[in-house]
Amino acid sequence: MTPGEVMRFVNSRSRVRRIEAQERASYDYILANLIVRGVGITLGSKDSIPPIQEVYPNLFDDVIQQQEEKIQQQKAQLSALRFKQFAQSYNKNYKRQE
């Protein structure tokens, strides 16, 4: 390897290690926060432990997307059911008036 290539390799490796260290520190900080919340809950705090999707949002994007799709389907079904009930009650009242 040439000296320039060696220097780029060393710089790249140090950047990768720095990013890994930042990720580890971030996860450690999140874990410490969760531990503090857990101890607080045990001692009577009204705080709650957040769902894992909120704690690690980038790791569970697919789970969040599936949950949102399921919620949208449920809302659509509920809306259709409510409209059907409205139409039935309207038709029943309309037939009485005739």
Stockholm file with secondary structure:
# STOCKHOLM 1.0

chainA/1-98         MTPGEVMRFVNSRSRVRRIEAQERASYDYILANLIVRGVGITLGSKDSIPPIQEVYPNLFDDVIQQQEEKIQQQKAQLSALRFKQFAQSYNKNYKRQE
#=GR chainA/1-98 SS CCHHHHHHHHHHHHHHHHHHHHHHHHHHHHHHHHHHHHHHHHTTCCCCCCCHHHHSTTTTHHHHHHHHHHHHHHHHHHHHHHHHHHHHHHHHHHHHHC
#=GC SS_cons        CCHHHHHHHHHHHHHHHHHHHHHHHHHHHHHHHHHHHHHHHHTTCCCCCCCHHHHSTTTTHHHHHHHHHHHHHHHHHHHHHHHHHHHHHHHHHHHHHC
//
